[in-house]
């Protein structure tokens, strides 16, 4: 279920206020306006607190410090905050919101931040593991999960059927018919990617026929039906162990995956896409991965800040 429209609007307004505060061009009237807006309703105040928490996750600055600075109309403190953050200059508000919405992801039963993974075991022994920046709701009584955001791995002993609901349909594993099973599901526009690691799974799009996938198969699930049924890409499943294992893979593929585990912006020159990489890369230290790439490939890492990284071809010397 989508959150109420007024909550979405409040979060958008909170992000706009935060971008204004962080812009370095804030006047006393702006601070007064922010205080008035926060005081208009509990929804506004909740949205403001949530915006600060999102910014804290992005920058590492404690929300309490940000609030203390913003609540005092002191130009020196505001200037210090702007210098430490610079969020509005680095990340446009629209991009930020596109990553942080929908709100139901933030109210989910189980969620992770960028670069975080989390494992949960249900009462029947089913293991639910979330990848970076992901969220699920759990209805254990009815053996149902809702993947709200990101990527999840589900490993069930097969005692009862378990349904994983996604925006474009649903996936069922376990039960007397399917038996024990393990699946990975990743939300990607305009649907999701389902990979069966062990056992079998029934995949039902919102429209179209149901299909049973077996171990070693994957498919794209769109609301209109299934697409690209074929062998699973095993290298994409290494995140469950905190690694990416690549064998002569395109550098662009690695960087796309790596960007999911870093807060901020990771960009690269398209000319680097064609380079090939082989190795095992740990996801809990993406800075080290970038350093290894720079040491082993003709790549230069340009860091504007910790949260704005660009990879470019290394300049050759005569």
Kinemage of the C-alpha trace (Angstrom):
@kinemage 1
@onewidth
@group {chain A} dominant
@subgroup {mainchain}
@vectorlist {calphas} color= white
{ca unk a 1} P 0.000 0.000 0.000
{ca unk a 2} L 1.330 3.446 -0.905
{ca unk a 3} L 1.678 6.048 1.854
{ca unk a 4} L -0.861 8.879 2.022
{ca unk a 5} L -0.301 11.689 -0.467
{ca unk a 6} L 0.091 14.275 2.309
{ca unk a 7} L 3.005 12.318 3.785
{ca unk a 8} L 4.790 12.208 0.444
{ca unk a 9} L 4.238 15.919 -0.049
{ca unk a 10} L 5.534 16.656 3.447
{ca unk a 11} L 8.754 14.730 2.764
{ca unk a 12} L 9.268 16.585 -0.516
{ca unk a 13} L 8.799 19.899 1.268
{ca unk a 14} L 11.189 18.804 4.034
{ca unk a 15} L 13.815 17.959 1.413
{ca unk a 16} L 13.362 21.386 -0.162
{ca unk a 17} L 13.810 23.067 3.213
{ca unk a 18} L 16.908 20.993 3.886
{ca unk a 19} L 18.374 21.829 0.485
{ca unk a 20} L 17.772 25.527 1.190
{ca unk a 21} L 19.425 25.317 4.604
{ca unk a 22} L 22.421 23.487 3.126
{ca unk a 23} L 22.757 25.877 0.188
{ca unk a 24} L 24.665 28.536 2.126
{ca unk a 25} L 22.198 31.216 1.040
{ca unk a 26} L 19.879 31.098 4.032
{ca unk a 27} L 18.331 34.213 5.569
{ca unk a 28} L 16.668 34.775 8.935
{ca unk a 29} L 13.309 34.753 7.180
{ca unk a 30} L 14.066 31.279 5.814
{ca unk a 31} L 14.813 29.923 9.281
{ca unk a 32} L 11.631 31.488 10.603
{ca unk a 33} L 9.693 29.965 7.723
{ca unk a 34} L 11.155 26.550 8.447
{ca unk a 35} L 10.150 26.757 12.109
{ca unk a 36} L 6.630 27.812 11.149
{ca unk a 37} L 6.361 24.981 8.630
{ca unk a 38} L 7.556 22.430 11.195
{ca unk a 39} L 5.012 23.709 13.697
{ca unk a 40} L 2.050 23.463 11.339
{ca unk a 41} L 1.474 19.741 11.919
{ca unk a 42} L 2.919 16.563 13.353
{ca unk a 43} L 3.269 15.261 9.782
{ca unk a 44} L 5.577 18.171 8.905
{ca unk a 45} L 7.716 17.631 11.986
{ca unk a 46} L 7.958 13.888 11.328
{ca unk a 47} L 8.992 14.577 7.732
{ca unk a 48} L 11.679 17.024 8.914
{ca unk a 49} L 13.078 14.492 11.394
{ca unk a 50} L 13.081 11.863 8.669
{ca unk a 51} L 14.889 14.186 6.256
{ca unk a 52} L 17.583 14.768 8.885
{ca unk a 53} L 17.975 11.023 9.392
{ca unk a 54} L 18.377 10.497 5.659
{ca unk a 55} L 20.987 13.220 5.517
{ca unk a 56} L 22.762 11.669 8.508
{ca unk a 57} L 22.984 8.366 6.665
{ca unk a 58} L 24.312 10.140 3.585
{ca unk a 59} L 26.907 12.313 5.271
{ca unk a 60} L 27.704 10.666 8.577
{ca unk a 61} L 26.936 13.907 10.466
{ca unk a 62} L 24.839 13.218 13.583
{ca unk a 63} L 21.285 14.477 13.206
{ca unk a 64} L 21.461 15.992 16.715
{ca unk a 65} L 24.318 18.242 15.627
{ca unk a 66} L 22.487 19.250 12.471
{ca unk a 67} L 19.339 20.079 14.433
{ca unk a 68} L 21.248 22.075 17.036
{ca unk a 69} L 22.917 24.077 14.298
{ca unk a 70} L 19.760 24.662 12.319
{ca unk a 71} L 17.666 25.608 15.330
{ca unk a 72} L 19.940 28.533 16.252
{ca unk a 73} L 19.886 31.594 13.959
{ca unk a 74} L 23.657 31.958 14.063
{ca unk a 75} L 25.400 32.600 10.765
{ca unk a 76} L 28.662 31.081 11.966
{ca unk a 77} L 27.035 27.792 12.887
{ca unk a 78} L 25.082 27.668 9.643
{ca unk a 79} L 28.236 28.347 7.651
{ca unk a 80} L 30.022 25.542 9.483
{ca unk a 81} L 27.184 23.168 8.727
{ca unk a 82} L 27.208 24.097 5.068
{ca unk a 83} L 30.943 23.555 4.900
{ca unk a 84} L 30.673 20.102 6.475
{ca unk a 85} L 27.752 18.940 4.379
{ca unk a 86} L 27.488 20.642 1.013
{ca unk a 87} L 24.714 18.174 0.261
{ca unk a 88} L 22.701 20.433 -1.984
{ca unk a 89} L 25.759 21.226 -4.064
{ca unk a 90} L 26.632 17.552 -4.452
{ca unk a 91} L 23.296 15.850 -4.904
{ca unk a 92} L 20.254 17.503 -6.516
{ca unk a 93} L 17.132 17.235 -4.410
{ca unk a 94} L 15.264 15.382 -7.142
{ca unk a 95} L 17.962 12.678 -7.290
{ca unk a 96} L 18.010 12.394 -3.525
{ca unk a 97} L 14.235 11.985 -3.353
{ca unk a 98} L 14.247 9.419 -6.149
{ca unk a 99} L 16.522 7.244 -3.975
{ca unk a 100} L 14.691 7.757 -0.687
{ca unk a 101} L 11.080 7.379 -1.808
{ca unk a 102} L 8.761 5.514 -1.454
{ca unk a 103} L 8.067 6.145 2.193
{ca unk a 104} L 6.810 2.601 2.801
{ca unk a 105} L 10.419 1.425 2.531
{ca unk a 106} L 11.247 3.491 5.622
{ca unk a 107} L 8.330 2.070 7.576
{ca unk a 108} L 9.103 -1.547 6.580
{ca unk a 109} L 9.576 -4.318 9.133
{ca unk a 110} L 13.119 -5.008 7.968
{ca unk a 111} L 15.346 -2.579 6.068
{ca unk a 112} L 18.974 -1.771 5.394
{ca unk a 113} L 20.927 1.367 4.602
{ca unk a 114} L 23.376 1.849 1.762
{ca unk a 115} L 26.240 -0.630 2.158
{ca unk a 116} L 24.437 -2.622 4.873
{ca unk a 117} L 23.223 -6.234 4.776
{ca unk a 118} L 20.944 -7.924 7.278
{ca unk a 119} L 19.728 -11.469 8.016
{ca unk a 120} L 16.469 -12.454 9.696
{ca unk a 121} L 15.190 -15.954 10.519
{ca unk a 122} L 11.420 -16.523 10.613
{ca unk a 123} L 9.629 -18.885 12.952
{ca unk a 124} L 9.537 -21.736 10.425
{ca unk a 125} L 13.285 -21.510 9.803
{ca unk a 126} L 13.059 -19.424 6.637
{ca unk a 127} L 16.102 -17.149 6.284
{ca unk a 128} L 15.485 -13.693 4.832
{ca unk a 129} L 18.613 -11.744 3.905
{ca unk a 130} L 18.460 -8.134 2.714
{ca unk a 131} L 21.042 -6.580 0.442
{ca unk a 132} L 22.113 -2.937 0.482
{ca unk a 133} L 19.402 -0.231 0.568
{ca unk a 134} L 16.505 -2.703 0.761
{ca unk a 135} L 13.246 -3.132 2.673
{ca unk a 136} L 10.671 -5.885 3.252
{ca unk a 137} L 7.446 -6.206 5.203
{ca unk a 138} L 6.853 -9.546 6.934
{ca unk a 139} L 3.504 -11.234 7.569
{ca unk a 140} L 4.737 -14.385 9.292
{ca unk a 141} L 1.234 -15.564 10.218
{ca unk a 142} L 0.217 -15.742 6.553
{ca unk a 143} L 3.658 -16.722 5.224
{ca unk a 144} L 3.991 -13.675 3.051
{ca unk a 145} L 6.686 -11.070 2.386
{ca unk a 146} L 6.483 -7.766 0.514
{ca unk a 147} L 9.687 -6.597 -1.121
{ca unk a 148} L 9.394 -2.807 -0.936
{ca unk a 149} L 12.832 -1.870 -2.133
{ca unk a 150} L 16.150 -3.312 -3.257
{ca unk a 151} L 17.040 -7.008 -3.140
{ca unk a 152} L 16.293 -10.005 -0.949
{ca unk a 153} L 17.453 -13.614 -0.669
{ca unk a 154} L 14.933 -16.099 0.731
{ca unk a 155} L 15.964 -19.602 1.815
{ca unk a 156} L 13.021 -21.698 3.041
{ca unk a 157} L 13.036 -25.269 4.395
{ca unk a 158} L 9.843 -25.899 2.454
{ca unk a 159} L 7.507 -26.725 5.327
{ca unk a 160} L 4.883 -24.280 4.062
{ca unk a 161} L 4.515 -22.230 0.895
{ca unk a 162} L 5.907 -18.696 1.219
{ca unk a 163} L 4.838 -15.884 -1.083
{ca unk a 164} L 7.059 -12.907 -1.870
{ca unk a 165} L 5.005 -10.025 -3.228
{ca unk a 166} L 6.604 -7.543 -5.650
{ca unk a 167} L 5.012 -4.631 -7.538
{ca unk a 168} L 4.892 -6.625 -10.786
{ca unk a 169} L 3.564 -9.890 -9.342
{ca unk a 170} L 4.534 -12.561 -6.841
{ca unk a 171} L 6.943 -15.460 -6.302
{ca unk a 172} L 6.053 -18.597 -4.334
{ca unk a 173} L 8.573 -21.000 -2.803
{ca unk a 174} L 8.285 -23.904 -0.376
{ca unk a 175} L 5.349 -26.085 0.507
{ca unk a 176} L 4.526 -29.709 -0.348
{ca unk a 177} L 4.515 -29.073 -4.099
{ca unk a 178} L 7.702 -27.021 -4.454
{ca unk a 179} L 9.751 -28.273 -1.502
{ca unk a 180} L 12.759 -26.471 -0.028
{ca unk a 181} L 13.981 -23.586 -2.122
{ca unk a 182} L 16.206 -20.547 -2.312
{ca unk a 183} L 15.538 -17.509 -4.463
{ca unk a 184} L 17.016 -14.051 -4.938
{ca unk a 185} L 14.716 -11.225 -6.017
{ca unk a 186} L 15.887 -7.781 -7.065
{ca unk a 187} L 13.637 -4.862 -7.930
{ca unk a 188} L 14.661 -3.229 -11.213
{ca unk a 189} L 12.563 -0.914 -13.345
{ca unk a 190} L 10.041 -1.712 -14.670
{ca unk a 191} L 9.707 -4.951 -12.690
{ca unk a 192} L 12.064 -7.327 -10.908
{ca unk a 193} L 14.650 -10.051 -11.499
{ca unk a 194} L 14.027 -13.490 -9.994
{ca unk a 195} L 16.823 -16.057 -9.706
{ca unk a 196} L 16.269 -19.578 -8.366
{ca unk a 197} L 19.405 -20.771 -6.572
{ca unk a 198} L 18.023 -24.038 -5.193
{ca unk a 199} L 14.782 -25.949 -5.617
{ca unk a 200} L 11.854 -24.516 -7.546
{ca unk a 201} L 9.707 -21.374 -7.531
{ca unk a 202} L 6.403 -20.387 -9.099
{ca unk a 203} L 6.465 -16.907 -10.626
{ca unk a 204} L 3.154 -15.150 -11.300
{ca unk a 205} L 3.140 -11.728 -13.008
{ca unk a 206} L 0.178 -9.414 -12.453
{ca unk a 207} L -0.920 -10.214 -16.005
{ca unk a 208} L 0.047 -13.275 -17.982
{ca unk a 209} L 0.757 -16.905 -17.280
{ca unk a 210} L 2.487 -18.394 -14.267
{ca unk a 211} L 5.845 -20.074 -14.834
{ca unk a 212} L 7.757 -22.526 -12.678
{ca unk a 213} L 11.483 -21.832 -12.545
{ca unk a 214} L 14.003 -24.419 -11.395
{ca unk a 215} L 17.460 -24.116 -9.832
{ca unk a 216} L 19.874 -22.280 -12.101
{ca unk a 217} L 17.188 -20.249 -13.890
{ca unk a 218} L 16.294 -16.581 -13.741
{ca unk a 219} L 13.666 -14.364 -15.357
{ca unk a 220} L 12.580 -10.761 -15.554
{ca unk a 221} L 9.103 -10.296 -14.076
{ca unk a 222} L 7.085 -7.452 -15.556
{ca unk a 223} L 3.460 -6.734 -14.761
{ca unk a 224} L 2.594 -7.791 -18.327
{ca unk a 225} L 4.444 -11.106 -18.172
{ca unk a 226} L 7.814 -12.843 -17.935
{ca unk a 227} L 10.826 -11.955 -20.066
{ca unk a 228} L 14.387 -13.195 -20.614
{ca unk a 229} L 14.044 -16.624 -19.028
{ca unk a 230} L 17.510 -18.188 -18.952
{ca unk a 231} L 20.474 -19.267 -16.826
{ca unk a 232} L 21.099 -17.183 -13.718
{ca unk a 233} L 24.073 -14.843 -13.449
{ca unk a 234} L 25.824 -16.454 -10.484
{ca unk a 235} L 28.289 -13.593 -9.978
{ca unk a 236} L 25.421 -11.305 -8.967
{ca unk a 237} L 24.633 -13.534 -5.977
{ca unk a 238} L 27.953 -13.108 -4.184
{ca unk a 239} L 26.543 -10.207 -2.150
{ca unk a 240} L 25.101 -12.748 0.296
{ca unk a 241} L 28.688 -13.457 1.347
{ca unk a 242} L 29.671 -9.791 1.127
{ca unk a 243} L 31.673 -10.156 -2.082
{ca unk a 244} L 31.497 -9.880 -5.851
{ca unk a 245} L 33.373 -12.624 -7.687
{ca unk a 246} L 34.161 -11.694 -11.262
{ca unk a 247} L 35.863 -13.726 -13.976
{ca unk a 248} L 36.824 -11.639 -17.011
{ca unk a 249} L 33.833 -9.330 -16.469
{ca unk a 250} L 33.338 -5.833 -17.849
{ca unk a 251} L 34.532 -3.103 -15.497
{ca unk a 252} L 31.272 -1.287 -16.128
{ca unk a 253} L 29.345 -4.226 -14.632
{ca unk a 254} L 31.468 -4.083 -11.489
{ca unk a 255} L 31.054 -0.328 -11.127
{ca unk a 256} L 27.275 -0.514 -11.537
{ca unk a 257} L 27.126 -3.028 -8.696
{ca unk a 258} L 29.685 -1.188 -6.581
{ca unk a 259} L 27.699 2.055 -6.786
{ca unk a 260} L 24.849 0.366 -4.920
{ca unk a 261} L 27.051 -0.057 -1.836
{ca unk a 262} L 28.404 3.503 -1.622
{ca unk a 263} L 26.531 6.553 -0.322
{ca unk a 264} L 26.761 9.463 -2.729
{ca unk a 265} L 27.706 9.482 -6.386
{ca unk a 266} L 30.026 7.109 -8.249
{ca unk a 267} L 30.583 8.006 -11.902
{ca unk a 268} L 32.993 6.846 -14.575
{ca unk a 269} L 34.076 7.645 -18.107
{ca unk a 270} L 32.144 5.366 -20.539
{ca unk a 271} L 35.483 4.474 -22.147
{ca unk a 272} L 36.252 2.407 -19.031
{ca unk a 273} L 33.275 0.094 -19.530
{ca unk a 274} L 35.179 -2.140 -21.950
{ca unk a 275} L 38.042 -2.914 -19.554
{ca unk a 276} L 37.970 -6.454 -18.128
{ca unk a 277} L 38.352 -7.414 -14.478
{ca unk a 278} L 38.858 -10.682 -12.622
{ca unk a 279} L 38.909 -11.101 -8.879
{ca unk a 280} L 36.982 -11.184 -5.624
{ca unk a 281} L 35.955 -7.766 -4.330
{ca unk a 282} L 34.713 -7.183 -0.791
{ca unk a 283} L 31.618 -5.006 -0.567
{ca unk a 284} L 32.261 -3.748 2.965
{ca unk a 285} L 35.255 -1.658 1.823
{ca unk a 286} L 34.444 -0.016 -1.488
{ca unk a 287} L 37.250 2.523 -1.042
{ca unk a 288} L 39.741 -0.334 -1.107
{ca unk a 289} L 38.093 -1.788 -4.210
{ca unk a 290} L 38.511 1.529 -6.020
{ca unk a 291} L 42.143 1.707 -4.902
{ca unk a 292} L 42.756 -1.816 -6.229
{ca unk a 293} L 41.209 -0.909 -9.563
{ca unk a 294} L 43.436 2.160 -9.827
{ca unk a 295} L 46.498 0.051 -9.030
{ca unk a 296} L 45.753 -2.736 -11.520
{ca unk a 297} L 44.044 -0.967 -14.408
{ca unk a 298} L 44.706 2.207 -16.421
{ca unk a 299} L 42.196 4.020 -14.208
{ca unk a 300} L 42.459 7.156 -12.086
{ca unk a 301} L 40.152 7.823 -9.136
{ca unk a 302} L 39.167 11.494 -8.806
{ca unk a 303} L 37.567 12.303 -5.439
{ca unk a 304} L 35.826 15.648 -5.094
{ca unk a 305} L 34.623 14.479 -1.677
{ca unk a 306} L 34.095 11.112 0.019
{ca unk a 307} L 30.629 11.143 -1.560
{ca unk a 308} L 31.489 12.251 -5.108
{ca unk a 309} L 33.873 9.901 -6.923
{ca unk a 310} L 34.688 9.841 -10.636
{ca unk a 311} L 36.806 7.273 -12.470
{ca unk a 312} L 38.628 8.437 -15.594
{ca unk a 313} L 41.275 6.886 -17.881
{ca unk a 314} L 44.738 7.340 -16.440
{ca unk a 315} L 46.788 9.869 -18.363
{ca unk a 316} L 49.759 8.345 -20.129
{ca unk a 317} L 53.199 9.892 -19.699
{ca unk a 318} L 55.716 10.221 -22.492
